[in-house]
Amino acid sequence: MNLGFERPEAYYDGEGNKFSFHIKPLERGFGETIGLMFRRTLLTSMPGTAIVGIKIDGVVQEMQMVDGTIDDLIDIVLNLKQMRFAITNDTEEVVKIVFKGNEGKQYFAKDISLPSNIEVLTPDVPFLTCTGEKEVEVELFLKKGRGFVLASKCNDFDSGSGILAIDGKFNPVIRVSHPVVKDYRIGEDTDYDSVSFDVETDGSISPKEAISLSVNIVKSYLDFVDNSEHANKKLEIYKKQIEEQNQLLEKEIEQLGMSIRSQKRLKLNNVNKVKDLVELTETDISSYPQIGKVSRKEILDTIKELRMQLNID
């Protein structure tokens, strides 16, 4: 069937791991629709590599100091979450790497010895600081995955292994700007959209490859909807879920059961509702002045729980 749509064109502008992506012309309203669809897919569904576990002999809880360093485990884990790696072969298995440090100095991601099939993409991210009083040995566990996976969902390690599971931030797409929609003219007709947005990756995949993959992901979902005999019923369920999610997003943070201290820290930084809270990153929270480790952990745990309820990766 010919619906009379103008055939849009897509082109890229940029180099390295930063690109701008442009689509035009689009029927009025489709610029926002398509732009947000790409943004959501790029930010949540791309495959990549992440550290998913850590083991240090004698360290069994997050707040515990690591002997031979000036760091506790939670500080080291926060540093690990800022690191980006790429497993370059086709393995789907968990890969173990071992770090050993015995000099009294600060170590970085580039100081971790890696096998030939693993590449570090963030060499200058701090890892830990050794005192030099003893050798420090840390086992790290990496694997391939997609999107964001909570540590509580990790089933790669046995309960008695001594390995602490870490939230897996697999997505190699670092940033996708909000789509910019502008009027577009064809002849005398200005009733069209053009949409542009910027994409930045960690270097393990190019922005162009990420966009191409996101197209295939979206197509697979749309094909499923087109072939589903229960599309109308699922649409009603989806609408109900959206309504419930919107109600949760509008909740005040006082309704979440957090401590008064944590609430005050958030309020002082203009975080008043759930919709504000779930947008925060670990870096945002750590930057708040006078926030203690207990409050930081409580806020992070609350965000994890809310994101699970809202199905946000």
PAMI-657503 format. One record per atom (N, C-alpha, C): residue in three letters; z, x, y. Coordinates in steps of 0.2 Angstrom, whole numbers, padded with zeros to 4 digits, always signed. Each point is the difference from the previous one (the first is absolute). Layout:
<dolums>
alaZXY ...
</dolums>
This chain:
<dolums>
met+0000+0004-0006 met+0000-0004+0006 met+0000+0004+0006 asn-0004-0001+0005 asn-0001+0004+0006 asn+0005-0004+0005 leu+0005+0003+0002 leu+0005-0003+0005 leu-0002+0002+0007 gly-0005+0004+0001 gly-0002+0002+0007 gly+0005+0005+0004 phe+0004+0004-0004 phe+0004+0005+0003 phe-0005+0006+0002 glu+0002+0003+0006 glu-0003+0006+0001 glu+0003+0005-0004 arg-0005+0005-0003 arg+0003+0005-0004 arg+0003+0005+0004 pro+0007+0002-0001 pro+0003+0005+0003 pro-0001+0007-0002 glu+0001+0004+0004 glu-0001+0008-0001 glu+0007+0003+0000 ala+0001+0005-0004 ala+0006+0004+0000 ala-0001+0007+0001 tyr+0004+0003+0004 tyr-0001+0008+0001 tyr+0006+0003+0002 tyr+0000+0007-0001 tyr+0006+0004+0000 tyr+0000+0005+0006 asp+0005+0001+0003 asp+0000+0005+0006 asp+0007+0005-0001 gly-0001+0006-0001 gly+0005+0004-0001 gly-0001+0006-0005 glu+0005+0004-0001 glu+0000+0005-0005 glu+0006+0002-0003 gly+0000+0004-0006 gly+0006+0001-0003 gly+0004-0006-0003 asn+0006+0000+0001 asn+0004-0006-0002 asn+0002-0005+0005 lys-0004+0000+0005 lys+0000-0005+0006 lys-0006-0003+0001 phe-0001-0007-0001 phe-0007-0003+0001 phe+0002-0007+0004 ser-0005-0002+0004 ser-0001-0006+0003 ser-0005-0004-0004 phe+0001-0006-0002 phe-0004-0005-0004 phe-0002-0006+0005 his-0007-0001+0000 his-0002-0005+0004 his-0005-0005-0004 ile+0001-0007+0001 ile-0004-0005-0003 ile-0003-0004+0006 lys-0006-0002+0000 lys-0003-0005+0004 lys-0007-0001-0002 pro-0003-0006+0002 pro+0003-0006+0003 pro+0004-0004-0005 leu+0005-0004+0002 leu+0003-0004-0005 leu+0001-0007+0004 glu+0000-0005-0004 glu+0001-0007+0003 glu+0006+0000+0003 arg+0001-0004+0005 arg+0006-0001+0004 arg+0006-0001-0004 gly+0005+0003+0000 gly+0006+0000-0004 gly+0001+0004-0006 phe-0006+0003-0002 phe+0000+0004-0006 phe+0002+0007+0002 gly+0000+0002+0006 gly+0002+0007+0002 gly+0007+0001-0002 glu+0005-0005+0002 glu+0007+0000-0001 glu+0001+0000-0008 thr-0003-0005-0003 thr+0001-0001-0007 thr-0002+0006-0004 ile-0006+0003+0001 ile-0002+0005-0004 ile+0004+0007+0001 gly+0002+0000+0007 gly+0003+0006+0002 gly+0007+0000-0003 leu+0004-0005+0000 leu+0007-0001-0003 leu-0001+0001-0007 met-0005-0003-0003 met+0000+0001-0008 met-0001+0007-0002 phe-0004+0004+0004 phe-0001+0007-0002 phe+0007+0004+0002 arg+0003-0002+0005 arg+0006+0004+0002 arg+0005-0001-0005 arg+0001-0006-0002 arg+0005-0002-0006 arg-0001+0004-0006 thr-0006+0000-0002 thr-0002+0003-0006 thr+0001+0007+0000 leu-0003+0003+0005 leu+0001+0008+0001 leu+0007+0002+0000 leu+0005-0004+0003 leu+0007+0002+0001 leu+0004-0001-0006 thr-0003-0004-0005 thr+0005-0002-0005 thr-0003+0001-0007 ser-0006+0002-0001 ser-0003-0001-0007 ser-0004+0007-0002 met+0000+0005+0004 met-0004+0006-0002 met+0004+0004-0005 pro-0004+0003-0004 pro+0003+0005-0005 pro+0002+0007+0003 gly+0005+0003-0003 gly+0002+0007+0002 gly+0005+0003-0004 thr+0003+0005+0002 thr+0005+0004-0003 thr+0007+0000+0004 ala+0005-0001-0004 ala+0007+0000+0003 ala+0005+0004-0004 ile+0005+0002+0003 ile+0006+0002-0004 ile+0004-0006-0002 val+0001-0001-0006 val+0004-0006-0003 val+0007+0002-0003 gly+0002+0006+0000 gly+0006+0002-0003 gly+0002+0007+0002 ile+0007+0001-0001 ile+0003+0007+0002 ile+0006+0001-0005 lys+0001+0006-0002 lys+0005+0002-0004 lys+0003+0006+0002 ile+0007+0000+0002 ile+0003+0006+0001 ile+0007+0000-0004 asp+0001+0006-0004 asp+0005+0000-0004 asp+0007-0001+0004 gly+0004-0004-0003 gly+0007-0001+0003 gly+0000-0005+0006 val-0006-0003+0002 val-0001-0005+0005 val-0001-0006-0003 val+0004-0005+0001 val-0001-0007-0003 val+0000-0006+0005 gln+0002+0002+0006 gln-0001-0006+0005 gln-0002+0003+0007 glu-0003-0005+0004 glu-0004+0001+0006 glu+0004+0004+0005 met+0007-0002+0001 met+0004+0003+0005 met+0003+0007-0002 gln-0002+0002-0006 gln+0003+0007-0002 gln-0003+0006+0003 met+0004+0005+0002 met-0003+0006+0003 met-0003+0004-0006 val-0006+0003+0001 val-0003+0004-0005 val+0003+0007+0001 asp+0003+0003-0005 asp+0003+0006-0001 asp-0006+0006+0002 gly+0002+0004+0004 gly-0005+0005+0002 gly-0004-0001+0006 thr+0001-0006+0003 thr-0004-0002+0006 thr+0005-0003+0005 ile-0003-0002+0006 ile+0004-0003+0005 ile-0002-0007+0000 asp-0003-0003-0005 asp-0003-0007+0000 asp+0004-0004-0005 asp+0000-0006+0001 asp+0002-0005-0005 asp-0007-0003-0003 leu+0001-0003-0006 leu-0006-0003-0003 leu-0004-0005+0004 ile+0003-0004+0004 ile-0003-0005+0004 ile-0005+0004+0005 asp+0003+0005+0003 asp-0005+0004+0005 asp-0006+0003-0004 ile+0001+0002-0006 ile-0005+0003-0003 ile-0005-0005-0002 val+0002-0006-0003 val-0005-0005-0001 val-0003-0003+0006 leu+0003+0000+0005 leu-0004-0002+0006 leu-0005+0005+0002 asn+0001+0006-0001 asn-0005+0005+0001 asn-0006-0001-0005 leu+0002-0001-0006 leu-0005-0001-0005 leu-0005-0005+0002 lys+0003-0006+0002 lys-0004-0006+0002 lys-0005+0002+0005 gln+0001+0005+0004 gln-0005+0002+0006 gln-0006+0004-0003 met+0001+0003-0006 met-0005+0004-0003 met-0006-0004-0003 arg-0006+0003+0000 arg-0005-0003-0003 arg-0004+0005-0005 phe-0001-0002-0006 phe-0003+0004-0005 phe-0006-0003-0002 ala-0005+0004-0004 ala-0005-0003-0003 ala-0001+0003-0007 ile+0000-0005-0005 ile-0001+0003-0007 ile-0008-0001-0001 thr-0003+0006-0001 thr-0007+0000+0000 thr-0004-0001-0006 asn+0004-0001-0006 asn-0004-0001-0006 asn+0001-0008-0002 asp-0002-0002-0006 asp+0000-0007-0001 asp+0007-0002-0004 thr+0005+0004+0000 thr+0006-0002-0004 thr+0003-0006+0003 glu+0003-0004-0004 glu+0004-0006+0002 glu+0007+0001-0001 glu+0002+0006-0003 glu+0007+0002-0002 glu+0004+0002+0005 val+0006+0000+0000 val+0005+0003+0004 val+0000+0008+0000 val-0001+0003+0005 val-0001+0008+0000 val+0007+0002+0003 lys+0003+0005-0004 lys+0006+0003+0003 lys-0002+0007+0003 ile+0003+0001+0006 ile+0000+0007+0003 ile+0007+0002+0001 val+0001+0007+0000 val+0007+0003+0001 val+0000+0004+0006 phe+0005-0001+0005 phe+0001+0004+0005 phe+0006+0005-0001 lys-0001+0006+0002 lys+0006+0005-0001 lys+0001+0003+0007 gly+0006+0000+0003 gly+0001+0004+0006 gly+0007+0003+0000 asn+0000+0007+0002 asn+0006+0004+0000 asn+0001+0004+0006 glu-0004-0001+0005 glu+0001+0003+0007 glu+0003-0005+0004 gly+0004+0003+0005 gly+0003-0004+0005 gly-0004-0002+0006 lys-0004-0005-0001 lys-0005-0002+0005 lys-0002-0007-0001 gln-0004-0003+0004 gln-0003-0006+0000 gln-0007+0000-0004 tyr-0001-0004-0005 tyr-0006-0001-0004 tyr-0004-0006+0002 phe-0006+0001-0001 phe-0005-0006+0002 phe-0004-0002-0006 ala-0004-0005+0001 ala-0004-0002-0005 ala-0005+0005-0003 lys-0002+0004+0004 lys-0005+0006-0002 lys+0004+0005-0004 asp+0006+0000+0000 asp+0004+0005-0004 asp+0001-0003-0008 ile-0002-0006-0001 ile+0001-0002-0007 ile-0006+0002-0004 ser+0001+0004-0006 ser-0005+0002-0004 ser-0003-0006-0004 leu-0007+0000+0001 leu-0004-0006-0003 leu-0005+0003-0005 pro-0001-0004-0005 pro-0005+0001-0005 pro-0007-0001+0003 ser-0005+0002-0003 ser-0007+0000+0003 ser-0003-0007+0001 asn+0003-0005-0003 asn-0003-0007+0001 asn+0004-0004+0005 ile+0005+0004+0004 ile+0003-0004+0005 ile+0000+0004+0007 glu-0002-0004+0005 glu-0001+0003+0006 glu+0005-0003+0005 val+0003+0004+0004 val+0005-0002+0006 val-0004-0001+0006 leu+0001-0006+0003 leu-0004-0002+0006 leu+0004+0000+0006 thr+0007+0001-0001 thr+0004+0000+0006 thr+0004+0007-0001 pro-0003+0006+0001 pro+0004+0006-0001 pro+0006+0001+0004 asp+0000-0002+0006 asp+0005+0001+0005 asp+0006-0005+0000 val+0000-0004-0005 val+0006-0005+0000 val+0006+0004-0003 pro+0006-0001+0004 pro+0006+0004-0003 pro+0002-0003-0007 phe+0003+0004-0004 phe+0002-0002-0007 phe+0008+0000+0000 leu+0002+0006+0000 leu+0008+0001+0000 leu+0001+0007+0003 thr+0007+0001+0001 thr+0002+0007+0003 thr+0005+0002-0005 cys-0002+0006-0003 cys+0005+0004-0004 cys+0005+0004+0003 thr+0006+0001-0002 thr+0005+0004+0003 thr-0001+0008-0003 gly-0003+0001-0005 gly-0001+0006-0003 gly+0006+0002-0005 glu+0005-0004-0001 glu+0005+0001-0004 glu-0001+0000-0007 lys-0005-0004-0002 lys-0002-0001-0007 lys-0007-0003+0000 glu-0004+0001-0006 glu-0006-0003-0001 glu+0000-0007+0000 val-0004-0003+0003 val-0001-0008+0000 val-0006-0002-0004 glu+0000-0004-0005 glu-0005-0002-0004 glu-0001-0008+0001 val-0006-0002+0002 val-0001-0007+0001 val-0006-0002-0004 glu+0000-0005-0005 glu-0005-0003-0003 glu-0003-0006+0004 leu-0007+0000+0001 leu-0003-0005+0003 leu-0005-0003-0005 phe-0001-0007+0001 phe-0004-0003-0005 phe-0005-0004+0005 leu-0007+0001-0002 leu-0005-0003+0004 leu-0005-0004-0005 lys-0003-0005+0003 lys-0005-0004-0004 lys-0004-0004+0005 lys-0006-0002-0003 lys-0004-0004+0004 lys+0002-0008+0000 gly-0002-0003+0005 gly+0002-0007+0000 gly-0004-0004+0006 arg+0002-0006+0002 arg-0003-0003+0005 arg+0005-0004+0005 gly-0002+0000+0006 gly+0005-0003+0005 gly+0007+0003+0000 phe+0005-0004+0000 phe+0007+0002+0001 phe+0004-0003-0006 val+0003+0004-0004 val+0004-0003-0006 val+0008+0002+0001 leu+0004-0005+0000 leu+0007+0002+0001 leu+0003+0004-0006 ala+0005+0004+0001 ala+0003+0004-0005 ala+0003-0005-0005 ser+0002-0006+0002 ser+0003-0004-0005 ser-0005-0003-0005 lys-0007+0000+0002 lys-0005-0002-0005 lys-0003+0006-0004 cys+0003+0006+0001 cys-0003+0006-0004 cys+0003+0000-0007 asn-0004+0000-0005 asn+0003+0000-0007 asn-0003+0006-0004 asp-0001+0006+0004 asp-0003+0006-0003 asp+0005+0004-0003 phe+0007-0001+0002 phe+0005+0005-0002 phe+0006-0004-0004 asp+0002+0003-0005 asp+0006-0002-0004 asp+0006+0000+0004 ser+0004-0005-0001 ser+0007-0001+0004 ser+0004+0006-0001 gly+0000+0004-0005 gly+0004+0006-0001 gly-0003+0006+0001 ser-0006+0000+0003 ser-0004+0006+0002 ser+0003+0004+0006 gly+0004-0003+0004 gly+0003+0004+0006 gly-0005+0000+0006 ile-0006-0004-0001 ile-0005+0000+0005 ile+0001-0006+0004 leu+0000+0001+0007 leu+0001-0005+0005 leu-0007-0002+0002 ala-0002-0007-0001 ala-0006-0002+0002 ala+0000-0001+0008 ile-0006+0001+0002 ile-0001+0000+0008 ile-0006-0006+0001 asp+0001-0003+0005 asp-0005-0005+0003 asp-0007+0004+0000 gly-0005-0003-0003 gly-0007+0004-0001 gly-0004-0003+0006 lys-0002+0005+0005 lys-0004-0002+0005 lys-0007+0003-0001 phe-0004-0004-0005 phe-0006+0003-0002 phe-0006+0000+0005 asn+0000-0005+0004 asn-0005-0002+0004 asn-0002+0006+0005 pro-0007+0002-0001 pro-0002+0006+0004 pro-0002-0001+0007 val+0000-0007+0002 val-0002-0002+0006 val+0006+0000+0005 ile+0000+0005+0005 ile+0006+0000+0004 ile+0000-0005+0006 arg-0005-0001+0002 arg-0001-0005+0006 arg-0006-0004+0000 val+0000-0006+0002 val-0005-0004+0001 val+0001-0004+0007 ser-0003+0001+0005 ser+0001-0003+0006 ser-0001-0008+0000 his+0003-0004+0004 his-0002-0007+0000 his-0007-0001+0002 pro-0004-0004-0003 pro-0007-0001+0001 pro-0001-0002+0008 val-0005+0003+0003 val-0002-0002+0007 val-0006-0004-0001 val+0001-0007+0002 val-0006-0004+0000 val-0003-0001+0007 lys-0006+0001+0001 lys-0003-0001+0006 lys-0006-0005+0000 asp-0002-0003+0005 asp-0006-0004+0000 asp-0006+0004-0001 tyr-0005-0003-0003 tyr-0006+0004-0002 tyr-0006-0005+0002 arg-0005+0003+0003 arg-0006-0003+0002 arg-0006+0001-0005 ile-0004-0006-0001 ile-0006+0001-0004 ile-0005-0004+0005 gly-0004+0004+0003 gly-0005-0004+0005 gly+0005-0003+0006 glu-0001-0006+0001 glu+0004-0004+0005 glu+0006-0003-0003 asp+0001+0000-0007 asp+0005-0003-0003 asp+0006+0005-0001 thr+0006-0002+0003 thr+0006+0005+0000 thr+0005-0003-0005 asp-0002-0005-0004 asp+0005-0003-0004 asp+0001+0004-0007 tyr+0001+0006+0001 tyr+0001+0005-0006 tyr+0006+0004+0001 asp+0003+0003-0005 asp+0005+0005+0000 asp-0003+0007-0002 ser+0004+0005+0002 ser-0001+0007-0003 ser+0007+0002-0001 val+0002+0004-0005 val+0006+0002-0002 val+0001+0007-0001 ser+0005+0004+0002 ser+0000+0007-0001 ser+0008+0001-0001 phe+0001+0005-0005 phe+0007+0002-0001 phe+0000+0008-0002 asp+0005+0003+0001 asp+0001+0007-0002 asp+0003+0001-0007 val-0002+0005-0004 val+0003+0001-0006 val+0002+0007-0001 glu+0006+0002-0002 glu+0002+0007-0001 glu+0003+0000-0007 thr-0002+0005-0003 thr+0003+0002-0007 thr+0004+0006-0001 asp+0003+0001-0005 asp+0003+0007-0001 asp-0004+0005-0002 gly-0007-0001-0001 gly-0004+0005-0002 gly-0002+0000-0008 ser+0004-0003-0004 ser-0002-0001-0007 ser-0006-0004-0001 ile-0001-0005+0005 ile-0006-0004-0001 ile-0003-0001+0008 ser-0006+0000+0000 ser-0003-0001+0007 ser+0001-0007+0003 pro+0000-0001+0006 pro+0000-0007+0003 pro-0006-0004-0003 lys-0006+0003+0000 lys-0006-0004-0003 lys+0001-0002-0007 glu+0003+0005-0004 glu+0001-0002-0007 glu+0006-0006-0001 ala+0005+0001+0005 ala+0005-0005+0000 ala-0003-0007+0001 ile-0004+0000+0005 ile-0003-0007+0002 ile-0005-0003-0005 ser-0004+0005-0003 ser-0004-0002-0006 ser+0004-0003-0005 leu+0006+0003-0002 leu+0004-0002-0005 leu+0003-0007+0002 ser+0002-0001+0006 ser+0003-0006+0002 ser-0005-0006+0000 val-0006+0002+0001 val-0005-0006-0001 val+0000-0002-0007 asn+0000+0005-0005 asn+0000-0002-0007 asn+0006-0004-0002 ile+0006+0002+0003 ile+0006-0004-0002 ile-0001-0007+0003 val-0002-0001+0006 val-0001-0007+0003 val-0005-0004-0004 lys-0005+0003-0002 lys-0005-0003-0004 lys+0002-0003-0006 ser+0004+0004-0003 ser+0003-0002-0007 ser+0005-0006+0001 tyr+0003+0000+0005 tyr+0005-0006+0002 tyr-0005-0006+0001 leu-0005+0001+0004 leu-0004-0006+0002 leu-0004-0003-0006 asp-0002+0005-0004 asp-0003-0003-0006 asp+0004-0004-0004 phe+0007+0002-0001 phe+0004-0003-0004 phe+0001-0007+0003 val+0001-0001+0007 val+0001-0007+0003 val-0006-0004-0001 asp-0006+0003+0000 asp-0006-0004-0001 asp-0001-0003-0007 asn+0003+0004-0005 asn-0001-0002-0007 asn+0006-0004-0002 ser+0005-0001+0004 ser+0007-0003-0003 ser-0001-0007+0000 glu+0002-0003-0005 glu+0000-0008-0001 glu+0006-0003+0004 his+0005+0004+0001 his+0006-0002+0003 his+0001+0002+0007 ala-0006+0001+0004 ala+0001+0003+0006 ala+0003-0004+0005 asn-0001-0007+0000 asn+0004-0004+0005 asn+0007+0000-0002 lys+0002-0001-0006 lys+0007+0001-0002 lys+0004+0006+0003 lys-0004+0006-0001 lys+0003+0006+0002 lys+0000+0001+0007 leu-0004-0004+0004 leu+0000+0000+0007 leu+0006-0003+0003 glu+0002-0006-0003 glu+0006-0003+0002 glu+0006+0004-0002 ile+0000+0003-0005 ile+0006+0005-0002 ile+0000+0005+0005 tyr-0006+0003+0002 tyr+0000+0006+0005 tyr+0002-0003+0007 lys-0002-0006+0002 lys+0003-0003+0006 lys+0007+0000+0000 lys+0003-0003-0005 lys+0007+0000+0000 lys+0004+0006+0000 gln-0003+0005-0003 gln+0003+0007+0000 gln+0000+0003+0007 ile-0006-0001+0003 ile-0001+0002+0007 ile+0005-0003+0005 glu+0001-0007-0001 glu+0005-0003+0004 glu+0007+0002-0001 glu+0002+0002-0007 glu+0007+0003-0001 glu+0000+0007+0003 gln-0005+0003-0001 gln+0000+0007+0003 gln+0001+0000+0008 asn-0003-0005+0003 asn+0000+0000+0007 asn+0007-0002+0002 gln+0004-0005-0003 gln+0006-0002+0001 gln+0005+0006-0001 leu-0001+0005-0005 leu+0004+0005-0001 leu-0001+0005+0006 leu-0006+0001+0002 leu-0002+0005+0005 leu+0004-0002+0007 glu+0001-0006+0001 glu+0003-0002+0006 glu+0008+0000+0000 lys+0003+0001-0006 lys+0007+0001+0000 lys+0003+0005+0004 glu+0006-0001+0003 glu+0003+0005+0004 glu+0004+0004-0005 ile+0000+0007+0002 ile+0003+0005-0004 ile+0007-0002-0002 glu+0004-0004+0004 glu+0007-0001-0001 glu+0000-0004-0007 gln-0005-0004-0002 gln+0000-0004-0006 gln-0001+0004-0006 leu-0001+0007+0000 leu-0001+0004-0005 leu+0006+0003-0004 gly+0006-0001+0003 gly+0006+0002-0004 gly+0001+0008+0001 met-0003+0003+0005 met+0001+0007+0001 met+0006+0001+0004 ser+0003+0006+0000 ser+0006+0001+0004 ser-0001+0000+0007 ile+0005-0002+0004 ile+0000+0000+0007 ile-0003+0006+0003 arg+0002+0006-0003 arg-0002+0006+0003 arg-0008+0001+0000 ser-0002-0002-0006 ser-0007+0001-0001 ser-0004-0005+0004 gln+0003-0006+0001 gln-0004-0005+0004 gln+0000+0002+0008 lys+0006+0003+0002 lys+0000+0003+0007 lys-0005+0005+0001 arg-0001+0005-0005 arg-0005+0005+0001 arg-0007-0003+0001 leu-0001-0005-0004 leu-0007-0003+0000 leu-0001-0003+0006 lys+0005-0004+0003 lys+0000-0004+0006 lys-0001+0005+0006 leu+0003+0005+0000 leu-0001+0005+0005 leu-0007+0003+0001 asn-0004-0001-0006 asn-0007+0003+0000 asn-0005-0006+0000 asn+0003-0006+0002 asn-0005-0006+0001 asn-0002-0003-0007 val+0004+0001-0005 val-0002-0003-0007 val+0004-0006-0001 asn-0003-0006+0002 asn+0004-0006+0000 asn-0001-0004-0006 lys-0006+0000-0003 lys-0002-0005-0005 lys-0003+0004-0006 val-0001-0003-0006 val-0002+0003-0006 val-0007+0003+0001 lys-0004-0004+0004 lys-0007+0003+0002 lys+0000+0006+0003 asp+0005+0002+0004 asp+0001+0006+0003 asp+0003+0005-0005 leu+0004-0002-0004 leu+0003+0005-0005 leu-0004+0003-0005 val-0005-0005-0003 val-0004+0003-0005 val-0006+0004+0002 glu-0001+0001+0007 glu-0005+0005+0003 glu+0003+0007+0000 leu+0007+0000+0000 leu+0003+0007+0001 leu-0002+0005-0006 thr+0000+0006+0002 thr-0001+0005-0005 thr+0006+0004-0001 glu+0001+0005-0005 glu+0006+0004+0000 glu+0000+0005+0006 thr-0005+0002+0002 thr+0000+0004+0006 thr+0003-0004+0006 asp-0003-0006+0001 asp+0003-0004+0006 asp+0008+0000-0001 ile+0002-0002-0006 ile+0007-0001+0000 ile+0004+0006+0001 ser-0002+0006-0003 ser+0003+0006+0001 ser+0000+0003+0007 ser-0004-0003+0004 ser-0001+0002+0007 ser+0005-0003+0004 tyr+0004-0006-0002 tyr+0004-0003+0004 tyr+0007+0004+0001 pro+0002+0000+0006 pro+0006+0005+0002 pro+0006-0003-0003 gln+0004+0004-0003 gln+0007-0002-0002 gln+0000-0004-0006 ile-0006+0000-0004 ile+0000-0004-0006 ile+0003+0005-0006 gly+0004-0003-0004 gly+0003+0004-0005 gly-0004-0001-0007 lys+0002+0004-0005 lys-0004-0001-0006 lys+0001-0006-0004 val+0006-0003+0001 val+0002-0006-0003 val-0004-0006+0003 ser-0001+0000+0006 ser-0003-0005+0004 ser-0008+0000-0002 arg-0002+0007+0000 arg-0007+0001-0001 arg-0002-0002-0007 lys+0004+0001-0005 lys-0001-0002-0007 lys+0000-0008+0000 glu+0005-0003+0003 glu+0000-0007+0000 glu-0006-0003+0003 ile-0002+0002+0005 ile-0006-0002+0003 ile-0007+0001-0004 leu+0000+0006-0003 leu-0006+0001-0004 leu+0000-0004-0006 asp+0006-0001-0003 asp+0000-0005-0006 asp-0001-0007+0002 thr+0002-0002+0006 thr-0002-0007+0002 thr-0007-0001+0001 ile-0004+0005+0003 ile-0007+0000+0001 ile-0004+0000-0007 lys+0003+0004-0005 lys-0004+0000-0006 lys+0001-0007-0003 glu+0006-0003+0000 glu+0001-0007-0003 glu-0005-0005+0004 leu+0000+0000+0006 leu-0004-0005+0004 leu-0008+0001-0001 arg-0002+0007-0001 arg-0007+0001-0001 arg-0002-0003-0007 met+0005+0001-0005 met-0001-0003-0007 met-0001-0008+0001 gln+0004-0003+0004 gln+0000-0007+0000 gln-0006-0002+0004 leu-0003+0004+0005 leu-0006-0002+0004 leu-0006+0003-0004 asn+0001+0003-0005 asn-0006+0003-0004 asn-0004+0005+0005 ile+0004+0004+0004 ile-0002+0005+0004 ile+0001+0007-0003 asp-0006+0004-0001 asp+0001+0007-0003 asp+0002+0005+0005 
</dolums>
